[in-house]
Amino acid sequence: MIVVSGTIFIKPKKVNAAIEAAKIMMEKTAEEAGCISYRFYADIEAPDVFRIFEEWESDEALQAHFETPHMAEFRSKLGDFLAAPPAIRKYVVSEFGEL
């Protein structure tokens, strides 16, 4: 399993537009083969800071995601939303379970 987790810093005046773009991205990505989960979350103490959390069945599924039209569209809008470079990491998970 591949997990992607990160922080995205949004310009305060662009938060609503970023939310709308994120909703579309979540809907379309959830339909992709190999996507287990794909969500954006807002920081409750800093509403202009978004967190992204993704789970993918494989690295191939994640790489295919990067080639989708909705990813290209989202990336084209992202530059206008960003207040700072995002901090996003990919984790390769070999074992997991319930807490």
N, C-alpha and C positions, 0 to 999 in steps of 0.2 A: 504494500500500500504506500502511496505517496501522500504526504500531508504538506500543504502550503499554508503558511501563516504569516501575516504581516500587518503593518501599520501604514495607513495612507493619510497624509495630512492635506486637508482640503481648505481652500481659501474660504473664509467665513461667508462671504457674499455668494459663494457658489455651492453651498451645502445642499440647497433644495434641488438644483440641477443635477448635482452628483448623486443624490438619492434616487432620482428618477432614472438616471443612466444605470445605476447599480441594480435597481429592480429589474430592468430589462435584461441586464447581463445575467442575473441570477436565474430568471425564468428560462432563458434560452440555453444556458449552460447546464441546467438541471436535466435537460432533454438529451444531452450528449452521452454517447456510449462511454462507459467507464467512469462516469461521474457518480460518486457516492454522495457527496454533499458539496455545496458551494454557497457561502453566505457572506454578506457584509453585515457588520455590526457597528453601531455608534458608541463611542466612549461616553458614559453617563456624566463624566466630569468635564469633558471637552467635546461638545457636539460636532466640532469640525475635524475630529480625528476618527477615522473609520478603521475598523479591524476587518481583515479578510481571513476566512478560514475555509480551506478546501480539502476534500478527501477524494483521491483518485485510485482506481483499481491498479493502474500501472503507469509507468513513466511514458509509455507510448500513448496512452489516453490523454495524459497531460499535454504532451507535445502536439497531439492532434487538436486539442483545445486552442492552442496558440495560433493555429492556422484557420480558425473559423471566421466567417464574416462578422459575427457579432463581437468577437474579440478585436478585430481590426477597427470596427466602428467605435467600440469603447475606448480603445487606445487613442483614436483620433480626437476624442473629447477630453481625455484624461489630462492632457497638457494644460488645458484651460482651467481645470479644477485644482491642480496641485499647488499647494503653498510651499512644499519642500519635497525632495525626492522621497519616494516610498521606501520602506524598509521591509522587504519580503524575503522569506526563506523557504526552501524546500527541504523536507525531511523524508528520508526513506525509512519506513517503519517495517520491521521484520516480525515484531511481536506486539500484541496489544490485548487488552481484556478489560473487564469491568472493574471498577474500584469498589 
